[in-house]
């Protein structure tokens, strides 16, 4: 008799969730149900079409140090996976700074005197470092010196997170800028073209990209999952309950997201039986969905975990060549926009007519309880137009049209108390042997797409290990009976 397949439920159809579903189905041991609250797959890496132009939720380039992930991407995308030489700049004090740094470019932007002061500030901090490193500000100052921290880190970082740098945990900087210092920046600025071995990932100048956006990758993966007789993807589906007993997840209760949002709407609850649950949903939401409820201390810790929302204002501009950048980091205090992506430079297929138009994506960061989040789409488009004009990038009348995308839980926040709250939550969830956490929000880690995928593969490996152990126990029990 053919053994019955185990039921695996994957929460979230972003890179982590779809990777997990794909890998589970490859084993032929599971039926896999993917639950996604949005109406499309891809999570933060999805691509949206607007008037024959294509916009990522902020440009998502494909870059990895893992040969396994690169091979996986290539297998999914085939020939539609072009390699690009990255061109990125920082816009600061009305000047464009090439990134990675180039000495003459920096001197022109900051002046020889300010460069000398910045080097002096770096040498001083190397001699007299901050001994008790608690915050992002402490960590970066120790790495680069106080003046370069003020020039190239403070403004942009506070735009992204909405909190002052001395209140951001040093964990975030150690994860995002690990193994990189001013001395390396200077070395690679002068000699990087000849010395590529062990070059920090932060300075990588090449990446891969599909012709019609990063979302194509995840649409392809979703098609593989849905085409498998043991795989299903339920979109527009919100997890409203996670039933558990004796330290095991037993079932997932869901409702249609659209029906849930409609006032007075009633929608049938759908239940999914669970042998294994692999979750990339935000930890706060996961804890609050548990039935029976988690202890009060755990609930309080989960509610204390914070998330930063992302708003992208996507514009079609009546100009073919606006800038050579793939994206620009905006360090100017006078504007709110944090990053600008030029989708034309990722692929000419991202725009309806590359000979006439440019597709620009402007990223704004906001908490979901602040006034900026509640501005109308029209207001946001007008703000974006004014800020482009203020920076001298595009005159407002050149903008033909625009649309807005919002992601309420785009970035897990590393505030000064996040570690203790996260520790409390993870310690409690660790009791559920058949629950595996993965992805950016599932782990509350601000990681890149490839790291989210690796976390999904690790979760699948843990499931397979449990299955193999159970098989050994079953065979041992059969031997005893015989």
C-alpha positions as a Markdown table, in Angstrom:
| # | Residue | x | y | z |
|---|---|---|---|---|
| 1 | Unk | 0.0 | 0.0 | 0.0 |
| 2 | Unk | 1.3 | 3.4 | -0.9 |
| 3 | Unk | 2.0 | 5.5 | 2.3 |
| 4 | Unk | -0.3 | 8.4 | 2.9 |
| 5 | Unk | 1.3 | 11.8 | 2.3 |
| 6 | Unk | 1.7 | 14.1 | 5.3 |
| 7 | Unk | -0.1 | 17.5 | 5.3 |
| 8 | Unk | 2.2 | 20.5 | 5.2 |
| 9 | Unk | 0.7 | 24.0 | 5.4 |
| 10 | Unk | 2.9 | 26.9 | 4.3 |
| 11 | Unk | 1.8 | 30.4 | 5.5 |
| 12 | Unk | 2.9 | 33.1 | 3.1 |
| 13 | Unk | 3.5 | 33.0 | -0.7 |
| 14 | Unk | 6.6 | 35.3 | -0.7 |
| 15 | Unk | 10.1 | 34.0 | -1.5 |
| 16 | Unk | 10.4 | 32.0 | 1.7 |
| 17 | Unk | 7.0 | 30.4 | 1.5 |
| 18 | Unk | 7.1 | 29.5 | -2.2 |
| 19 | Unk | 10.7 | 28.1 | -1.8 |
| 20 | Unk | 9.5 | 25.9 | 1.1 |
| 21 | Unk | 6.5 | 24.7 | -0.9 |
| 22 | Unk | 8.6 | 23.9 | -4.0 |
| 23 | Unk | 11.2 | 22.0 | -1.9 |
| 24 | Unk | 8.6 | 20.0 | 0.0 |
| 25 | Unk | 6.8 | 19.0 | -3.2 |
| 26 | Unk | 10.1 | 17.8 | -4.7 |
| 27 | Unk | 10.3 | 15.1 | -2.0 |
| 28 | Unk | 7.0 | 13.6 | -3.1 |
| 29 | Unk | 6.2 | 13.0 | 0.6 |
| 30 | Unk | 3.7 | 15.8 | 1.3 |
| 31 | Unk | 0.6 | 17.5 | 0.2 |
| 32 | Unk | 1.3 | 21.2 | 0.4 |
| 33 | Unk | -1.2 | 24.0 | 0.9 |
| 34 | Unk | 0.1 | 27.6 | 0.6 |
| 35 | Unk | -2.0 | 30.3 | 2.3 |
| 36 | Unk | -1.5 | 33.9 | 1.1 |
| 37 | Unk | -3.5 | 36.8 | 2.4 |
| 38 | Unk | -2.8 | 39.0 | -0.7 |
| 39 | Unk | -4.4 | 38.4 | -4.1 |
| 40 | Unk | -1.0 | 37.8 | -5.7 |
| 41 | Unk | 2.1 | 35.8 | -4.9 |
| 42 | Unk | 5.6 | 37.2 | -4.4 |
| 43 | Unk | 5.3 | 39.1 | -1.2 |
| 44 | Unk | 7.8 | 42.0 | -1.2 |
| 45 | Unk | 9.4 | 40.6 | -4.3 |
| 46 | Unk | 6.2 | 40.8 | -6.4 |
| 47 | Unk | 5.9 | 42.9 | -9.6 |
| 48 | Unk | 2.8 | 45.0 | -10.4 |
| 49 | Unk | 1.7 | 46.1 | -13.9 |
| 50 | Unk | 0.3 | 49.6 | -14.4 |
| 51 | Unk | -0.6 | 50.9 | -17.9 |
| 52 | Unk | 1.8 | 48.5 | -19.5 |
| 53 | Unk | 4.7 | 49.4 | -17.2 |
| 54 | Unk | 6.0 | 47.1 | -14.5 |
| 55 | Unk | 7.0 | 48.1 | -11.0 |
| 56 | Unk | 8.6 | 46.0 | -8.2 |
| 57 | Unk | 7.8 | 46.9 | -4.6 |
| 58 | Unk | 11.1 | 48.6 | -4.6 |
| 59 | Unk | 13.6 | 47.1 | -6.9 |
| 60 | Unk | 14.5 | 43.5 | -6.0 |
| 61 | Unk | 17.7 | 42.5 | -7.6 |
| 62 | Unk | 19.0 | 38.9 | -7.5 |
| 63 | Unk | 22.3 | 38.7 | -5.6 |
| 64 | Unk | 23.7 | 35.9 | -3.6 |
| 65 | Unk | 26.9 | 34.3 | -2.2 |
| 66 | Unk | 25.2 | 30.9 | -2.3 |
| 67 | Unk | 25.9 | 28.7 | -5.3 |
| 68 | Unk | 22.9 | 26.6 | -4.3 |
| 69 | Unk | 20.5 | 29.6 | -4.5 |
| 70 | Unk | 22.0 | 30.9 | -7.8 |
| 71 | Unk | 21.6 | 27.4 | -9.4 |
| 72 | Unk | 18.0 | 27.4 | -8.0 |
| 73 | Unk | 17.2 | 30.7 | -9.6 |
| 74 | Unk | 18.7 | 29.8 | -12.9 |
| 75 | Unk | 16.8 | 26.5 | -13.0 |
| 76 | Unk | 13.5 | 28.4 | -12.5 |
| 77 | Unk | 14.2 | 31.3 | -14.9 |
| 78 | Unk | 16.2 | 29.6 | -17.7 |
| 79 | Unk | 17.3 | 32.1 | -20.3 |
| 80 | Unk | 15.2 | 35.0 | -18.8 |
| 81 | Unk | 17.8 | 35.9 | -16.2 |
| 82 | Unk | 20.1 | 38.6 | -17.5 |
| 83 | Unk | 23.2 | 39.7 | -15.6 |
| 84 | Unk | 23.6 | 43.4 | -15.0 |
| 85 | Unk | 26.5 | 45.6 | -13.9 |
| 86 | Unk | 25.1 | 47.5 | -11.0 |
| 87 | Unk | 25.2 | 51.3 | -11.0 |
| 88 | Unk | 24.0 | 52.9 | -7.8 |
| 89 | Unk | 24.5 | 56.4 | -6.3 |
| 90 | Unk | 23.8 | 58.3 | -3.1 |
| 91 | Unk | 22.1 | 61.7 | -3.5 |
| 92 | Unk | 23.3 | 64.0 | -0.8 |
| 93 | Unk | 23.7 | 67.8 | -0.5 |
| 94 | Unk | 22.7 | 68.1 | -4.2 |
| 95 | Unk | 25.6 | 65.9 | -5.2 |
| 96 | Unk | 25.7 | 62.3 | -6.6 |
| 97 | Unk | 28.2 | 60.0 | -4.8 |
| 98 | Unk | 29.0 | 56.9 | -6.7 |
| 99 | Unk | 28.5 | 53.7 | -4.7 |
| 100 | Unk | 30.9 | 51.9 | -4.2 |
| 101 | Unk | 33.0 | 55.0 | -3.3 |
| 102 | Unk | 35.3 | 56.6 | -5.9 |
| 103 | Unk | 37.9 | 58.9 | -4.4 |
| 104 | Unk | 37.7 | 61.8 | -6.8 |
| 105 | Unk | 33.9 | 61.7 | -6.8 |
| 106 | Unk | 33.9 | 61.8 | -2.9 |
| 107 | Unk | 36.4 | 64.7 | -2.9 |
| 108 | Unk | 34.3 | 66.7 | -5.3 |
| 109 | Unk | 31.2 | 66.1 | -3.2 |
| 110 | Unk | 32.6 | 66.7 | 0.2 |
| 111 | Unk | 35.7 | 68.9 | -0.5 |
| 112 | Unk | 39.3 | 67.9 | 0.3 |
| 113 | Unk | 39.0 | 69.5 | 3.7 |
| 114 | Unk | 35.9 | 67.6 | 4.7 |
| 115 | Unk | 37.5 | 64.3 | 3.4 |
| 116 | Unk | 40.5 | 65.0 | 5.5 |
| 117 | Unk | 38.3 | 65.6 | 8.6 |
| 118 | Unk | 36.4 | 62.4 | 7.9 |
| 119 | Unk | 39.6 | 60.4 | 7.7 |
| 120 | Unk | 40.8 | 62.1 | 10.9 |
| 121 | Unk | 37.5 | 61.2 | 12.5 |
| 122 | Unk | 38.0 | 57.6 | 11.4 |
| 123 | Unk | 41.5 | 57.4 | 12.7 |
| 124 | Unk | 40.4 | 58.9 | 16.0 |
| 125 | Unk | 37.7 | 56.3 | 16.6 |
| 126 | Unk | 40.1 | 53.5 | 15.7 |
| 127 | Unk | 42.3 | 54.7 | 18.5 |
| 128 | Unk | 39.5 | 55.5 | 20.9 |
| 129 | Unk | 36.5 | 53.3 | 20.0 |
| 130 | Unk | 33.2 | 53.2 | 21.8 |
| 131 | Unk | 33.7 | 50.3 | 24.2 |
| 132 | Unk | 30.1 | 49.6 | 25.0 |
| 133 | Unk | 28.4 | 49.3 | 21.6 |
| 134 | Unk | 24.6 | 49.3 | 22.1 |
| 135 | Unk | 23.1 | 51.1 | 19.1 |
| 136 | Unk | 23.4 | 51.4 | 15.3 |
| 137 | Unk | 25.0 | 54.8 | 15.9 |
| 138 | Unk | 27.7 | 53.3 | 18.1 |
| 139 | Unk | 28.4 | 50.4 | 15.7 |
| 140 | Unk | 28.7 | 52.5 | 12.6 |
| 141 | Unk | 30.7 | 55.2 | 14.3 |
| 142 | Unk | 33.2 | 52.6 | 15.4 |
| 143 | Unk | 33.4 | 51.3 | 11.8 |
| 144 | Unk | 33.5 | 54.6 | 9.9 |
| 145 | Unk | 34.0 | 57.5 | 12.3 |
| 146 | Unk | 31.5 | 60.0 | 13.5 |
| 147 | Unk | 31.7 | 62.4 | 10.5 |
| 148 | Unk | 31.0 | 59.7 | 7.8 |
| 149 | Unk | 28.3 | 58.3 | 10.0 |
| 150 | Unk | 26.6 | 61.7 | 9.9 |
| 151 | Unk | 27.1 | 62.1 | 6.2 |
| 152 | Unk | 26.2 | 58.7 | 4.8 |
| 153 | Unk | 24.2 | 56.8 | 7.4 |
| 154 | Unk | 22.2 | 58.9 | 9.8 |
| 155 | Unk | 19.6 | 60.6 | 7.6 |
| 156 | Unk | 18.8 | 57.6 | 5.3 |
| 157 | Unk | 18.6 | 55.2 | 8.2 |
| 158 | Unk | 16.3 | 57.4 | 10.2 |
| 159 | Unk | 14.1 | 57.8 | 7.1 |
| 160 | Unk | 13.8 | 54.0 | 6.8 |
| 161 | Unk | 13.2 | 53.2 | 10.4 |
| 162 | Unk | 11.4 | 56.3 | 11.7 |
| 163 | Unk | 13.5 | 56.3 | 14.9 |
| 164 | Unk | 16.7 | 57.9 | 15.9 |
| 165 | Unk | 19.9 | 56.0 | 15.2 |
| 166 | Unk | 20.9 | 55.7 | 18.9 |
| 167 | Unk | 17.6 | 53.8 | 19.5 |
| 168 | Unk | 18.2 | 51.2 | 16.8 |
| 169 | Unk | 19.9 | 48.0 | 18.0 |
| 170 | Unk | 23.5 | 47.4 | 16.9 |
| 171 | Unk | 22.3 | 43.9 | 15.7 |
| 172 | Unk | 20.8 | 45.5 | 12.6 |
| 173 | Unk | 24.0 | 47.2 | 11.5 |
| 174 | Unk | 26.1 | 44.1 | 12.3 |
| 175 | Unk | 23.8 | 42.0 | 10.1 |
| 176 | Unk | 23.5 | 44.5 | 7.2 |
| 177 | Unk | 27.0 | 46.0 | 7.1 |
| 178 | Unk | 29.0 | 43.1 | 8.6 |
| 179 | Unk | 32.6 | 42.7 | 7.7 |
| 180 | Unk | 32.9 | 46.1 | 6.1 |
| 181 | Unk | 34.9 | 49.2 | 7.2 |
| 182 | Unk | 36.2 | 52.5 | 5.9 |
| 183 | Unk | 39.6 | 51.1 | 5.2 |
| 184 | Unk | 37.9 | 48.4 | 3.0 |
| 185 | Unk | 35.8 | 51.1 | 1.3 |
| 186 | Unk | 39.0 | 53.1 | 0.5 |
| 187 | Unk | 40.9 | 50.1 | -0.6 |
| 188 | Unk | 38.2 | 48.9 | -3.0 |
| 189 | Unk | 37.6 | 52.4 | -4.3 |
| 190 | Unk | 41.2 | 52.5 | -5.5 |
| 191 | Unk | 42.0 | 48.9 | -6.3 |
| 192 | Unk | 38.6 | 47.2 | -6.5 |
| 193 | Unk | 38.7 | 46.6 | -10.3 |
| 194 | Unk | 41.8 | 44.4 | -9.8 |
| 195 | Unk | 41.1 | 42.8 | -6.4 |
| 196 | Unk | 37.7 | 41.1 | -6.6 |
| 197 | Unk | 38.5 | 38.2 | -4.3 |
| 198 | Unk | 36.7 | 38.4 | -0.9 |
| 199 | Unk | 35.1 | 41.6 | -2.0 |
| 200 | Unk | 32.3 | 42.4 | 0.5 |
| 201 | Unk | 28.8 | 41.7 | -0.7 |
| 202 | Unk | 27.9 | 45.3 | 0.0 |
| 203 | Unk | 30.2 | 46.3 | -2.9 |
| 204 | Unk | 29.1 | 43.7 | -5.4 |
| 205 | Unk | 28.8 | 45.3 | -8.8 |
| 206 | Unk | 26.8 | 42.5 | -10.6 |
| 207 | Unk | 23.3 | 41.0 | -10.1 |
| 208 | Unk | 20.7 | 39.1 | -12.1 |
| 209 | Unk | 17.2 | 40.2 | -13.1 |
| 210 | Unk | 14.2 | 38.8 | -15.1 |
| 211 | Unk | 13.1 | 40.8 | -18.1 |
| 212 | Unk | 9.7 | 41.8 | -16.6 |
| 213 | Unk | 10.5 | 42.2 | -12.9 |
| 214 | Unk | 11.4 | 40.2 | -9.9 |
| 215 | Unk | 7.9 | 38.9 | -9.5 |
| 216 | Unk | 8.3 | 36.8 | -12.6 |
| 217 | Unk | 10.6 | 34.5 | -10.6 |
| 218 | Unk | 7.9 | 33.9 | -8.0 |
| 219 | Unk | 5.0 | 33.6 | -10.5 |
| 220 | Unk | 7.0 | 30.8 | -12.1 |
| 221 | Unk | 7.6 | 29.1 | -8.8 |
| 222 | Unk | 3.9 | 29.4 | -8.0 |
| 223 | Unk | 3.0 | 27.8 | -11.3 |
| 224 | Unk | 5.3 | 24.8 | -10.5 |
| 225 | Unk | 3.6 | 24.5 | -7.1 |
| 226 | Unk | 0.0 | 24.7 | -8.4 |
| 227 | Unk | 0.8 | 22.3 | -11.3 |
| 228 | Unk | 1.9 | 19.6 | -8.9 |
| 229 | Unk | -1.1 | 17.3 | -8.0 |
| 230 | Unk | -0.1 | 17.6 | -4.4 |
| 231 | Unk | 0.2 | 21.4 | -4.3 |
| 232 | Unk | -2.3 | 24.2 | -3.9 |
| 233 | Unk | -2.1 | 27.9 | -3.4 |
| 234 | Unk | -5.0 | 29.8 | -1.7 |
| 235 | Unk | -4.8 | 33.5 | -2.4 |
| 236 | Unk | -6.9 | 36.2 | -0.6 |
| 237 | Unk | -6.8 | 33.9 | 2.4 |
| 238 | Unk | -6.1 | 35.3 | 5.9 |
| 239 | Unk | -5.0 | 33.0 | 8.8 |
| 240 | Unk | -7.4 | 33.8 | 11.7 |
| 241 | Unk | -6.7 | 30.9 | 14.0 |
| 242 | Unk | -3.9 | 28.3 | 14.7 |
| 243 | Unk | -5.2 | 25.5 | 16.8 |
| 244 | Unk | -2.8 | 23.5 | 18.9 |
| 245 | Unk | -2.7 | 20.9 | 21.6 |
| 246 | Unk | 0.1 | 19.1 | 23.5 |
| 247 | Unk | 2.7 | 21.3 | 21.9 |
| 248 | Unk | 1.7 | 20.5 | 18.3 |
| 249 | Unk | -0.1 | 22.6 | 15.7 |
| 250 | Unk | -3.2 | 20.7 | 14.7 |
| 251 | Unk | -5.1 | 22.9 | 12.3 |
| 252 | Unk | -5.1 | 26.3 | 10.6 |
| 253 | Unk | -8.4 | 28.3 | 10.3 |
| 254 | Unk | -8.7 | 30.9 | 7.5 |
| 255 | Unk | -11.2 | 33.4 | 6.0 |
| 256 | Unk | -11.2 | 35.2 | 2.7 |
| 257 | Unk | -9.3 | 38.4 | 3.2 |
| 258 | Unk | -11.7 | 40.5 | 1.1 |
| 259 | Unk | -14.8 | 39.2 | 3.0 |
| 260 | Unk | -13.1 | 39.9 | 6.3 |
| 261 | Unk | -12.5 | 43.6 | 5.4 |
| 262 | Unk | -16.1 | 44.1 | 4.2 |
| 263 | Unk | -18.3 | 45.5 | 7.0 |
| 264 | Unk | -20.9 | 43.0 | 8.1 |
| 265 | Unk | -19.7 | 40.4 | 5.6 |
| 266 | Unk | -19.8 | 36.8 | 6.7 |
| 267 | Unk | -17.6 | 34.2 | 5.1 |
| 268 | Unk | -17.2 | 30.5 | 5.8 |
| 269 | Unk | -14.1 | 29.5 | 7.8 |
| 270 | Unk | -11.9 | 27.0 | 6.1 |
| 271 | Unk | -9.8 | 24.6 | 8.1 |
| 272 | Unk | -6.5 | 23.0 | 7.1 |
| 273 | Unk | -5.3 | 19.9 | 9.0 |
| 274 | Unk | -1.7 | 20.1 | 9.8 |
| 275 | Unk | 1.1 | 17.6 | 10.2 |
| 276 | Unk | 3.7 | 20.4 | 9.6 |
| 277 | Unk | 3.3 | 24.2 | 9.5 |
| 278 | Unk | 6.0 | 26.3 | 7.9 |
| 279 | Unk | 5.3 | 30.0 | 8.6 |
| 280 | Unk | 6.6 | 33.2 | 7.2 |
| 281 | Unk | 3.7 | 35.4 | 8.6 |
| 282 | Unk | 4.7 | 38.1 | 11.0 |
| 283 | Unk | 5.5 | 36.7 | 14.5 |
| 284 | Unk | 3.1 | 39.2 | 16.1 |
| 285 | Unk | 0.2 | 37.9 | 14.0 |
| 286 | Unk | 1.2 | 34.3 | 14.5 |
| 287 | Unk | 1.2 | 34.5 | 18.3 |
| 288 | Unk | -2.1 | 36.4 | 18.4 |
| 289 | Unk | -3.7 | 33.7 | 16.2 |
| 290 | Unk | -2.9 | 30.8 | 18.5 |
| 291 | Unk | -5.8 | 28.9 | 20.0 |
| 292 | Unk | -5.7 | 28.4 | 23.0 |
| 293 | Unk | -4.1 | 31.8 | 23.5 |
| 294 | Unk | -0.5 | 32.1 | 24.4 |
| 295 | Unk | 0.4 | 33.2 | 27.9 |
| 296 | Unk | 0.0 | 36.9 | 28.6 |
| 297 | Unk | 3.7 | 37.5 | 28.8 |
| 298 | Unk | 4.2 | 36.1 | 25.3 |
| 299 | Unk | 1.3 | 38.0 | 23.9 |
| 300 | Unk | 2.7 | 41.3 | 25.4 |
| 301 | Unk | 6.1 | 40.5 | 23.8 |
| 302 | Unk | 4.5 | 39.7 | 20.4 |
| 303 | Unk | 2.6 | 43.0 | 20.5 |
| 304 | Unk | 5.8 | 44.9 | 21.3 |
| 305 | Unk | 7.4 | 43.6 | 18.1 |
| 306 | Unk | 7.2 | 46.5 | 15.6 |
| 307 | Unk | 7.1 | 46.7 | 11.8 |
| 308 | Unk | 7.9 | 49.5 | 9.4 |
| 309 | Unk | 5.5 | 50.0 | 6.5 |
| 310 | Unk | 6.6 | 50.7 | 2.9 |
| 311 | Unk | 4.8 | 52.9 | 0.4 |
| 312 | Unk | 6.0 | 52.9 | -3.2 |
| 313 | Unk | 4.8 | 55.7 | -5.5 |
| 314 | Unk | 5.2 | 54.5 | -9.0 |
| 315 | Unk | 5.3 | 57.0 | -11.8 |
| 316 | Unk | 5.3 | 56.9 | -15.6 |
| 317 | Unk | 7.4 | 59.9 | -16.8 |
| 318 | Unk | 7.3 | 61.3 | -20.3 |
| 319 | Unk | 11.1 | 61.2 | -20.7 |
| 320 | Unk | 13.3 | 58.3 | -22.0 |
| 321 | Unk | 16.5 | 58.9 | -20.1 |
| 322 | Unk | 16.3 | 60.3 | -16.6 |
| 323 | Unk | 19.3 | 58.8 | -14.8 |
| 324 | Unk | 21.8 | 55.9 | -15.4 |
| 325 | Unk | 21.2 | 54.4 | -11.9 |
| 326 | Unk | 19.4 | 51.2 | -11.1 |
| 327 | Unk | 18.5 | 52.9 | -7.8 |
| 328 | Unk | 19.5 | 55.9 | -5.8 |
| 329 | Unk | 19.7 | 56.3 | -2.0 |
| 330 | Unk | 18.3 | 59.7 | -1.1 |
| 331 | Unk | 20.1 | 61.2 | 1.9 |
| 332 | Unk | 18.7 | 64.7 | 1.6 |
| 333 | Unk | 16.8 | 65.9 | 4.7 |
| 334 | Unk | 14.6 | 68.2 | 2.7 |
| 335 | Unk | 12.6 | 65.4 | 1.0 |
| 336 | Unk | 10.9 | 62.3 | 2.6 |
| 337 | Unk | 11.6 | 59.8 | -0.2 |
| 338 | Unk | 14.3 | 57.3 | 0.8 |
| 339 | Unk | 15.1 | 55.5 | -2.5 |
| 340 | Unk | 14.3 | 55.8 | -6.1 |
| 341 | Unk | 14.4 | 52.9 | -8.6 |
| 342 | Unk | 14.6 | 53.4 | -12.3 |
| 343 | Unk | 12.9 | 50.3 | -13.7 |
| 344 | Unk | 14.0 | 51.1 | -17.3 |
| 345 | Unk | 17.6 | 50.4 | -16.3 |
| 346 | Unk | 16.7 | 46.9 | -15.1 |
| 347 | Unk | 15.1 | 46.0 | -18.3 |
| 348 | Unk | 13.6 | 47.8 | -21.4 |
| 349 | Unk | 10.6 | 45.5 | -21.0 |
| 350 | Unk | 9.6 | 47.2 | -17.8 |
| 351 | Unk | 8.2 | 50.2 | -19.6 |
| 352 | Unk | 5.6 | 50.5 | -22.3 |
| 353 | Unk | 7.8 | 52.6 | -24.6 |
| 354 | Unk | 11.4 | 52.9 | -23.5 |
| 355 | Unk | 12.1 | 55.4 | -26.3 |
| 356 | Unk | 9.6 | 57.8 | -24.7 |
| 357 | Unk | 8.9 | 56.9 | -21.1 |
| 358 | Unk | 10.6 | 56.0 | -17.8 |
| 359 | Unk | 9.1 | 54.0 | -15.0 |
| 360 | Unk | 10.3 | 55.4 | -11.6 |
| 361 | Unk | 9.5 | 53.8 | -8.2 |
| 362 | Unk | 9.9 | 56.1 | -5.2 |
| 363 | Unk | 10.0 | 54.4 | -1.8 |
| 364 | Unk | 8.6 | 56.0 | 1.3 |
| 365 | Unk | 8.8 | 54.5 | 4.8 |
| 366 | Unk | 6.1 | 55.0 | 7.4 |
| 367 | Unk | 4.5 | 53.4 | 10.5 |
| 368 | Unk | 0.9 | 52.4 | 9.8 |
| 369 | Unk | -0.4 | 54.6 | 12.6 |
| 370 | Unk | 1.1 | 57.9 | 11.5 |
| 371 | Unk | -0.6 | 60.5 | 9.3 |
| 372 | Unk | 1.6 | 59.9 | 6.3 |
| 373 | Unk | 0.3 | 56.3 | 5.9 |
| 374 | Unk | -3.3 | 57.6 | 5.6 |
| 375 | Unk | -2.6 | 60.1 | 2.8 |
| 376 | Unk | -4.6 | 59.4 | -0.4 |
| 377 | Unk | -3.0 | 58.0 | -3.5 |
| 378 | Unk | -3.5 | 61.3 | -5.2 |
| 379 | Unk | -1.7 | 63.2 | -2.3 |
| 380 | Unk | 1.2 | 60.7 | -2.4 |
| 381 | Unk | 1.7 | 61.0 | -6.2 |
| 382 | Unk | 1.7 | 64.8 | -5.8 |
| 383 | Unk | 4.3 | 64.6 | -3.0 |
| 384 | Unk | 6.5 | 62.4 | -5.2 |
| 385 | Unk | 6.2 | 64.8 | -8.1 |
| 386 | Unk | 7.2 | 67.8 | -6.0 |
| 387 | Unk | 10.1 | 66.0 | -4.4 |
| 388 | Unk | 11.5 | 64.9 | -7.8 |
| 389 | Unk | 11.3 | 68.5 | -9.0 |
| 390 | Unk | 12.9 | 69.7 | -5.7 |
| 391 | Unk | 15.9 | 67.4 | -6.3 |
| 392 | Unk | 16.2 | 68.5 | -9.9 |
| 393 | Unk | 15.6 | 65.0 | -11.2 |
| 394 | Unk | 12.3 | 65.5 | -13.1 |
| 395 | Unk | 10.0 | 68.5 | -13.6 |
| 396 | Unk | 6.5 | 67.8 | -12.3 |
| 397 | Unk | 4.6 | 68.3 | -15.6 |
| 398 | Unk | 6.7 | 65.4 | -17.1 |
| 399 | Unk | 4.9 | 62.9 | -14.9 |
| 400 | Unk | 2.1 | 61.3 | -17.0 |
| 401 | Unk | 0.5 | 59.1 | -14.3 |
| 402 | Unk | 1.1 | 57.2 | -11.1 |
| 403 | Unk | -0.1 | 54.6 | -8.7 |
| 404 | Unk | 0.6 | 53.6 | -5.1 |
| 405 | Unk | 1.4 | 50.3 | -3.4 |
| 406 | Unk | 1.4 | 49.9 | 0.4 |
| 407 | Unk | 3.0 | 47.1 | 2.4 |
| 408 | Unk | 2.1 | 47.5 | 6.1 |
| 409 | Unk | 4.7 | 45.0 | 7.5 |
| 410 | Unk | 7.7 | 45.4 | 5.2 |
| 411 | Unk | 10.5 | 45.7 | 7.7 |
| 412 | Unk | 10.8 | 44.1 | 11.1 |
| 413 | Unk | 12.1 | 46.9 | 13.4 |
| 414 | Unk | 15.3 | 46.4 | 15.4 |
| 415 | Unk | 14.5 | 48.9 | 18.2 |
| 416 | Unk | 16.4 | 49.0 | 21.5 |
| 417 | Unk | 14.1 | 46.4 | 23.2 |
| 418 | Unk | 13.3 | 44.1 | 20.3 |
| 419 | Unk | 15.8 | 41.4 | 21.3 |
| 420 | Unk | 14.1 | 40.6 | 24.7 |
| 421 | Unk | 10.7 | 40.6 | 23.1 |
| 422 | Unk | 11.8 | 38.4 | 20.2 |
| 423 | Unk | 13.5 | 36.0 | 22.7 |
| 424 | Unk | 10.3 | 35.6 | 24.7 |
| 425 | Unk | 8.3 | 34.9 | 21.6 |
| 426 | Unk | 10.8 | 32.4 | 20.1 |
| 427 | Unk | 11.2 | 30.6 | 23.3 |
| 428 | Unk | 7.5 | 30.0 | 23.5 |
| 429 | Unk | 7.1 | 28.9 | 19.9 |
| 430 | Unk | 10.0 | 26.5 | 20.1 |
| 431 | Unk | 7.8 | 24.1 | 22.1 |
| 432 | Unk | 5.8 | 23.4 | 18.9 |
| 433 | Unk | 7.8 | 20.7 | 17.2 |
| 434 | Unk | 5.9 | 20.7 | 14.0 |
| 435 | Unk | 6.1 | 24.5 | 13.6 |
| 436 | Unk | 9.0 | 25.8 | 11.5 |
| 437 | Unk | 9.7 | 29.6 | 11.2 |
| 438 | Unk | 11.3 | 31.1 | 8.1 |
| 439 | Unk | 11.6 | 34.3 | 6.1 |
| 440 | Unk | 12.0 | 37.9 | 7.0 |
| 441 | Unk | 8.8 | 38.3 | 9.1 |
| 442 | Unk | 8.7 | 34.7 | 10.2 |
| 443 | Unk | 12.0 | 35.1 | 11.9 |
| 444 | Unk | 11.8 | 38.9 | 12.6 |
| 445 | Unk | 15.1 | 39.3 | 10.7 |
| 446 | Unk | 15.8 | 42.0 | 8.1 |
| 447 | Unk | 17.4 | 39.7 | 5.6 |
| 448 | Unk | 17.8 | 39.6 | 1.8 |
| 449 | Unk | 15.8 | 37.5 | -0.5 |
| 450 | Unk | 18.4 | 34.7 | -0.8 |
| 451 | Unk | 18.8 | 34.5 | 3.0 |
| 452 | Unk | 15.0 | 34.2 | 3.3 |
| 453 | Unk | 15.1 | 31.3 | 0.8 |
| 454 | Unk | 17.9 | 29.6 | 2.7 |
| 455 | Unk | 15.9 | 29.9 | 5.9 |
| 456 | Unk | 13.0 | 28.1 | 4.0 |
| 457 | Unk | 15.3 | 25.3 | 2.9 |
| 458 | Unk | 16.6 | 25.0 | 6.5 |
| 459 | Unk | 12.9 | 24.7 | 7.6 |
| 460 | Unk | 12.3 | 22.0 | 5.0 |
| 461 | Unk | 15.4 | 20.1 | 6.1 |
| 462 | Unk | 14.2 | 20.2 | 9.7 |
| 463 | Unk | 10.8 | 18.7 | 8.6 |
| 464 | Unk | 12.6 | 15.9 | 6.7 |
| 465 | Unk | 14.7 | 15.1 | 9.7 |
| 466 | Unk | 11.6 | 14.8 | 11.8 |
| 467 | Unk | 10.0 | 12.5 | 9.2 |
| 468 | Unk | 13.1 | 10.3 | 9.0 |
| 469 | Unk | 13.2 | 10.0 | 12.8 |
| 470 | Unk | 9.5 | 9.0 | 12.9 |
| 471 | Unk | 10.1 | 6.4 | 10.1 |
| 472 | Unk | 12.9 | 4.9 | 12.2 |
| 473 | Unk | 10.7 | 4.7 | 15.2 |
| 474 | Unk | 7.9 | 3.2 | 13.2 |
| 475 | Unk | 10.2 | 0.5 | 11.8 |
| 476 | Unk | 11.6 | -0.2 | 15.3 |
| 477 | Unk | 8.0 | -0.6 | 16.6 |
| 478 | Unk | 7.1 | -3.0 | 13.8 |
| 479 | Unk | 10.2 | -5.1 | 14.6 |
| 480 | Unk | 9.1 | -5.3 | 18.2 |
| 481 | Unk | 5.6 | -6.4 | 17.2 |
| 482 | Unk | 7.1 | -9.1 | 14.9 |
